[in-house]
Amino acid sequence: MGEYDYDLFVIGAGSGGVRASRMSASLGAKVAVAEERYLGGTCVNVGCVPKKLMVYASHYHEDFEEARGFGWTVGDSSFDWATLVENKNKEIARLNGIYGSLLSNAGVELYEARATIKGPHEVEVGGKTVTAERILVAVGGWPSIPDIPGKEHVASSNEFFYLPDLPKRTIVVGGGYIAVELAGILNGLGSAVTQLYRGPHFLRGFDDDIRTFLAEEIRKKGIDLRFNANIARVDKNADGSLKATLEDGSTQEADCILYATGRAPMTDGLGLENAGVELAKNGAIVVNDDFQSSVPSIYALGDVIDRVALTPVAISEGMVFAHNTYGKGGRKMDYRDIPTAVFSQPPVGTVGLTESEARAAYGDVTVYCSEFRAMKHTLSGASERSFMKLIVHPESDRVLGLHMVGPEAGEIVQGFGVAIKAGATKADFDATVGIHPTSAEEFVTMREPVPDKAA
């Protein structure tokens, strides 16, 4: 290893890159990491963390209204976007500092500069060339916006977190979880929101009952949610507002048009072609189960390999890489039964197979569903409802999928995710005593399956 400057050079200090760097260093490797933007990557800076903080902020207007039903008198209230953004920025800066300390304390050398690959063992960073036995690419993804006339007038999810003002009228374009979450934030903070999705239904890949139920709840909260709708062009008006012309010829005015139409692996200009690294059609780096690319000395993980684009997945991949490369080895990344949440309003929590996936894999399945008004809303007066669903294999009795729409869905499903991962059966659920009164207890009290839709 002495012939190289480093045992491992990591390009990208997001969640996956930082974890891989720290763990590899703790296992004895000499490690450097390069980051040209911000420590912590998408999640910390323009993703999970600021998004969740803004979700909290957007809920207060409902809390104020619902408090009256519990005897509270709430006075006049107002919202200041600048204060929220300023406080959010302070928290992000604090987290950036923590990531820097974690790397430093682990003995990882940090280059705050752009790095590009010059060959199988060479990286150009900060105006000089360094060598490494292995190179790990963990640069993540970047928002992808369709190439339409007027594209320069729209904002991506990255810019959303730094908008100078809260738009009075917003068009959110997209049907993935980011679009759904940002539409809910803006609506909750007082913007008049229209959400457009080009397909027949949003949240592709989620259970169909969840998608349908959430769409109804979102509309109840005032979001103008439209499917089979897409923007053909954007024009800027003389007063600075925007005019969106849709593909059906109709037009709509807005103060901000926000695109959340997916993210693409950020491999352009990285120099991967200099080493002959194989890329997929969408630009993702093709890797094997050990995260090794077509070039044996170059590895990749996280969103740039386009498997499961979630922060905890990238962290887990980083752990697998470090232990297999510099530790005892023998680890494999398991992508089955990964719990996830959509911080929509109300939120979604899900783990395991959707009903359609379960039927495709196993044929007949048994489905249990429950829809109800949460106890809180019997006094709050809110019309919001919750929905829960279990999908069970009729022969083995194993719970194949668990899905929820309702308050604290992410918190609830995280715990059930352990049970699903451990292979829990419906009998295990039935034998578990519920915590009363909670919404979560509904998952262990559902006894009657719904009629088989496939029958």
C-alpha positions in Angstrom: 0.0 0.0 0.0 3.0 2.3 0.5 3.1 3.1 -3.2 -0.1 5.2 -2.9 -0.7 8.4 -1.0 -3.9 6.9 0.5 -5.4 3.5 0.9 -8.8 5.0 0.2 -9.9 8.2 -1.5 -13.6 9.0 -1.2 -15.3 11.5 -3.5 -18.3 13.0 -1.8 -18.9 13.7 1.9 -22.6 12.9 2.1 -24.0 10.3 4.5 -22.6 7.3 2.7 -19.2 8.8 1.9 -18.7 10.0 5.5 -19.7 6.7 7.0 -17.5 4.7 4.7 -14.6 7.1 5.3 -14.9 7.0 9.1 -15.3 3.2 9.3 -12.5 2.5 6.9 -10.2 4.8 8.9 -11.2 3.1 12.2 -10.3 -0.2 10.6 -6.7 1.0 9.9 -6.9 2.5 6.4 -5.3 5.8 5.5 -8.3 7.8 4.1 -9.0 11.1 2.5 -12.4 12.5 1.4 -13.2 15.4 -1.0 -16.3 17.5 -0.9 -16.9 20.5 -3.1 -20.2 21.7 -1.7 -21.3 20.9 1.9 -20.6 18.2 4.4 -23.4 15.9 5.0 -24.6 15.8 1.4 -28.2 16.1 0.2 -29.8 14.8 3.4 -28.3 17.3 5.8 -28.3 20.3 3.5 -31.2 20.2 1.0 -33.1 17.0 1.9 -34.2 15.0 4.9 -33.1 17.4 7.7 -34.3 20.8 6.5 -37.4 19.2 5.0 -38.4 17.6 8.4 -37.8 20.9 10.2 -40.1 22.7 7.7 -42.7 20.0 8.0 -42.8 20.7 11.8 -43.2 24.4 11.0 -46.0 23.8 8.6 -48.1 21.9 11.1 -48.5 24.7 13.6 -51.4 26.4 11.8 -53.4 23.2 12.3 -52.3 22.9 15.9 -53.6 26.4 16.6 -56.9 25.6 15.1 -57.3 22.3 16.8 -56.4 23.6 20.2 -59.8 25.3 20.5 -61.5 21.9 20.8 -59.4 21.2 23.9 -60.3 24.4 25.6 -57.4 26.5 24.6 -57.8 30.1 23.3 -55.1 30.9 20.9 -54.5 34.5 20.0 -53.5 36.1 16.8 -50.6 34.3 15.1 -48.4 35.0 12.0 -45.7 33.3 10.2 -42.3 34.7 9.1 -40.5 32.7 6.4 -37.2 34.6 6.9 -37.1 33.5 10.6 -37.7 29.9 9.7 -35.0 29.9 7.0 -32.5 31.6 9.2 -33.0 29.2 12.1 -32.9 26.3 9.7 -29.6 27.5 8.2 -28.1 27.8 11.7 -29.0 24.2 12.4 -27.5 23.0 9.1 -24.3 24.9 9.8 -24.1 23.2 13.2 -24.5 19.8 11.6 -21.9 20.6 9.0 -19.5 21.3 11.8 -20.3 18.0 13.5 -19.6 16.1 10.2 -16.3 17.9 10.0 -15.4 16.9 13.5 -16.4 13.3 12.9 -14.0 13.1 10.0 -11.2 14.9 11.8 -11.5 12.8 14.9 -11.5 9.6 12.8 -8.2 10.7 11.2 -9.7 11.3 7.8 -8.1 14.0 5.7 -10.7 16.4 4.2 -10.2 18.2 0.9 -12.8 20.9 0.5 -12.5 21.0 -3.2 -13.8 19.3 -6.3 -12.2 15.9 -7.1 -12.1 14.2 -10.5 -10.8 10.8 -11.5 -7.8 10.8 -13.7 -7.2 7.0 -13.8 -7.8 3.8 -11.8 -5.7 5.1 -8.9 -5.4 8.8 -9.5 -7.6 11.7 -8.4 -7.1 15.4 -9.2 -8.2 17.5 -6.2 -7.5 21.1 -5.2 -5.1 21.6 -8.1 -2.9 18.5 -7.4 -2.9 14.8 -8.3 -3.0 12.2 -5.5 -3.0 8.5 -5.7 -5.0 5.8 -3.8 -5.2 2.1 -3.8 -9.0 2.4 -4.0 -11.3 5.2 -5.0 -14.9 5.3 -3.7 -17.4 7.5 -5.5 -20.3 8.7 -3.3 -21.3 11.9 -5.0 -25.1 11.3 -4.7 -27.7 12.7 -7.1 -28.8 16.1 -8.4 -32.3 17.4 -9.2 -33.4 16.6 -12.7 -35.6 19.2 -14.5 -37.2 18.5 -17.9 -35.8 20.6 -20.8 -38.8 22.8 -21.5 -39.0 26.4 -22.7 -38.7 28.6 -19.7 -36.8 26.1 -17.7 -34.6 28.9 -16.4 -37.5 30.4 -14.5 -38.3 27.4 -12.3 -36.7 26.2 -9.0 -35.7 22.7 -8.0 -36.0 21.2 -4.6 -32.5 22.4 -3.8 -33.4 26.1 -4.2 -36.7 25.6 -2.3 -34.8 25.7 1.0 -33.3 29.1 0.2 -36.3 30.9 -1.4 -36.1 34.6 -0.3 -39.9 34.7 0.4 -42.8 32.3 0.9 -44.6 32.3 -2.5 -48.3 33.3 -2.4 -49.0 30.9 -5.2 -46.9 27.8 -6.0 -47.1 25.1 -8.6 -45.3 21.9 -7.5 -44.5 19.6 -10.4 -43.8 15.9 -9.6 -45.4 12.9 -8.0 -42.6 11.4 -5.9 -42.2 11.7 -2.2 -40.2 15.0 -2.4 -42.9 16.7 -4.5 -45.6 15.5 -2.1 -43.7 16.6 1.0 -42.8 20.1 -0.4 -46.4 20.7 -1.5 -47.6 19.9 2.0 -45.0 22.2 3.6 -45.9 25.1 1.3 -49.7 24.5 1.8 -49.3 24.4 5.6 -47.3 27.6 5.6 -50.0 29.5 3.7 -49.1 29.2 0.0 -51.9 28.4 -2.4 -50.5 25.1 -3.9 -51.3 23.3 -7.1 -49.5 20.0 -7.6 -49.2 18.5 -11.0 -48.2 15.0 -12.0 -48.0 13.7 -15.5 -49.1 10.2 -14.6 -52.4 8.8 -13.5 -51.5 8.5 -9.9 -48.6 9.8 -7.7 -46.1 7.9 -5.4 -45.4 5.2 -7.9 -44.1 2.1 -6.1 -46.2 2.6 -3.0 -49.2 0.5 -2.2 -52.2 1.5 -4.3 -54.6 1.9 -1.4 -52.1 4.2 0.3 -51.8 6.3 -2.8 -55.5 6.6 -3.2 -56.2 7.4 0.5 -53.4 10.0 0.7 -54.6 11.8 -2.4 -58.0 12.2 -0.8 -56.5 13.5 2.5 -54.2 15.9 0.7 -57.1 17.4 -1.3 -59.1 17.8 1.9 -56.3 20.0 3.2 -56.6 22.4 0.3 -53.9 21.3 -2.2 -55.1 21.3 -5.8 -53.8 17.9 -6.8 -54.0 17.1 -10.5 -53.0 13.9 -12.3 -52.4 13.5 -16.0 -51.2 17.1 -16.0 -47.9 18.5 -17.1 -46.3 21.9 -18.0 -45.3 22.5 -21.6 -43.7 25.9 -21.1 -43.1 28.6 -18.5 -43.1 32.3 -19.2 -42.2 35.2 -16.9 -44.7 38.0 -16.7 -43.8 41.7 -16.5 -44.5 41.8 -12.8 -42.1 38.9 -12.1 -44.8 36.3 -11.7 -44.8 33.2 -13.8 -47.3 31.7 -16.3 -47.4 28.0 -16.8 -48.8 26.7 -20.0 -49.9 23.1 -19.6 -49.8 20.4 -22.3 -53.6 20.6 -22.6 -53.3 24.3 -23.5 -54.6 25.7 -20.3 -52.6 28.2 -18.3 -52.0 29.0 -14.6 -50.3 31.8 -12.9 -47.9 31.3 -10.0 -45.2 33.2 -8.0 -43.0 30.1 -7.9 -42.9 26.9 -10.0 -41.1 24.2 -8.1 -39.9 21.1 -9.9 -39.4 17.9 -7.9 -39.3 15.4 -10.8 -36.6 13.1 -9.6 -32.8 13.2 -9.1 -30.1 11.9 -11.4 -26.8 10.3 -10.4 -24.2 13.2 -10.4 -21.6 11.5 -12.6 -21.2 14.1 -15.3 -17.7 15.6 -15.4 -16.4 13.3 -12.8 -13.8 11.7 -15.1 -15.1 8.2 -14.8 -14.5 7.7 -18.5 -10.8 8.3 -17.9 -10.7 5.0 -16.0 -13.2 3.2 -18.1 -16.0 2.9 -15.5 -19.2 1.4 -16.8 -22.3 3.5 -16.4 -26.0 2.7 -16.7 -28.2 4.6 -19.2 -29.2 7.0 -16.5 -25.6 7.8 -15.5 -25.5 5.6 -12.5 -22.3 3.7 -11.8 -22.8 -0.1 -12.3 -21.5 -2.0 -9.3 -21.5 -5.6 -8.0 -22.7 -6.7 -4.5 -19.4 -5.5 -3.1 -19.9 -2.0 -4.6 -17.1 -2.6 -7.0 -17.4 -1.0 -10.4 -16.1 -2.4 -13.7 -12.7 -1.1 -12.7 -11.5 -3.2 -9.8 -10.0 -0.3 -7.9 -13.0 2.0 -8.1 -16.1 1.6 -6.0 -19.4 3.4 -5.6 -22.3 3.6 -3.2 -25.3 5.7 -2.3 -27.6 7.5 -4.7 -25.0 7.4 -7.4 -25.5 3.7 -7.9 -29.3 4.2 -8.1 -30.5 1.2 -6.0 -32.5 2.5 -3.1 -32.1 6.3 -2.8 -32.4 6.7 1.0 -29.9 8.1 3.5 -30.0 5.1 5.9 -29.4 2.8 2.9 -26.3 4.8 1.9 -25.0 4.6 5.5 -25.6 0.9 5.6 -23.8 0.5 2.2 -20.9 2.5 3.6 -20.7 0.1 6.6 -20.7 -3.0 4.4 -18.0 -1.5 2.1 -15.7 -0.6 5.0 -16.0 -3.9 6.8 -15.7 -6.0 3.6 -12.7 -4.0 2.4 -10.7 -3.3 5.6 -12.4 -5.5 8.2 -13.3 -9.2 8.6 -15.6 -9.2 5.5 -18.5 -11.4 4.8 -21.2 -8.7 4.9 -23.8 -8.2 2.2 -26.3 -5.3 1.9 -29.9 -6.6 2.3 -32.4 -4.4 0.4 -35.4 -6.4 1.5 -38.0 -5.0 3.9 -36.5 -1.5 4.2 -38.9 0.7 6.2 -39.5 4.2 4.8 -41.7 7.2 5.3 -43.1 10.0 3.3 -43.5 13.1 5.4 -46.6 14.2 3.6 -49.5 15.6 5.5 -50.7 13.2 6.8 -47.5 11.1 6.7 -47.0 7.7 5.2 -45.1 4.8 6.7 -44.4 1.6 4.9 -42.3 -1.6 5.1 -42.3 -4.8 3.0 -44.3 -5.6 -0.1 -47.2 -3.7 -1.6 -50.3 -5.7 -2.3 -49.6 -5.9 -6.0 -46.0 -7.0 -5.4 -47.2 -9.6 -2.9 -49.7 -11.0 -5.4 -47.1 -11.1 -8.1 -44.7 -13.0 -5.9 -47.0 -15.3 -4.0 -50.4 -15.4 -5.8 -53.1 -15.3 -3.2 -52.6 -13.0 -0.2 -54.8 -12.1 2.8 -55.3 -8.3 3.3 -56.4 -6.5 6.5 -57.4 -2.8 6.4 -58.6 -0.3 8.9 -59.7 3.3 8.4 -60.6 5.5 11.3 -60.5 9.0 12.7 -57.7 9.4 15.2 -58.8 9.9 18.8 -57.4 13.4 18.9 -59.7 14.6 16.2 -62.9 13.6 18.1 -62.3 16.9 20.0 -60.1 18.8 17.5 -62.9 18.8 14.9 -60.4 18.0 12.1 -61.7 15.7 9.4 -58.3 14.0 8.8 -58.5 10.2 8.8 -55.9 7.4 9.2 -55.5 4.2 7.2 -53.6 1.0 8.0 -53.0 -2.1 6.0 -51.5 -5.5 6.5 -50.7 -8.0 3.8 -50.3 -11.6 4.9 -49.1 -14.8 3.2 -52.0 -17.3 3.7 -49.9 -20.4 3.9 -46.9 -19.3 6.1 -49.0 -16.6 7.9 -46.0 -14.2 7.5 -46.7 -10.5 7.3 -45.4 -9.5 3.9 -46.2 -5.8 4.0 -47.4 -3.1 6.5 -48.6 0.3 5.4 -50.0 3.3 7.1 -51.3 6.9 6.5 -51.7 8.9 9.6 -50.0 10.9 12.4 -46.6 9.7 13.3 -46.6 7.0 10.6 -42.9 7.0 10.4 -42.3 6.6 14.1 -44.9 3.7 14.3 -43.7 1.8 11.2 -40.0 1.9 12.3 -40.9 -0.3 15.2 -43.0 -2.7 13.1 -40.1 -2.8 10.6 -38.1 -4.8 13.1 -40.9 -7.3 13.3 -41.3 -7.6 9.6 -37.5 -8.0 9.1 -37.6 -10.8 11.7 -40.3 -12.6 9.8 -43.2 -11.9 12.2 -46.5 -13.7 11.4 -50.1 -12.5 11.7 -50.4 -14.8 14.8 -47.5 -12.9 16.3 -49.3 -9.6 15.7 -52.5 -11.0 17.1 -50.7 -12.3 20.2 -49.2 -8.9 20.9 -51.0 -6.7 23.5 -51.8 -3.3 22.1 -50.9 0.0 23.8 -54.2 1.7 24.5 -55.3 4.2 23.4 -52.9 4.6 20.4 -53.3 4.5 16.7 -50.4 1.9 16.6 -52.5 -0.7 18.5 -54.7 -1.0 15.4 -52.0 -3.1 13.7 -52.3 -5.8 16.4 -56.1 -5.7 16.7 -57.1 -6.2 13.0 -58.9 -9.6 12.9 -61.2 -9.7 9.8 -59.6 -9.7 6.4 -61.1 -7.6 3.6 -62.9 -9.4 0.7 -60.3 -10.7 -1.9 -60.3 -8.2 -4.7 -58.8 -10.8 -7.0 -61.6 -13.2 -6.4 
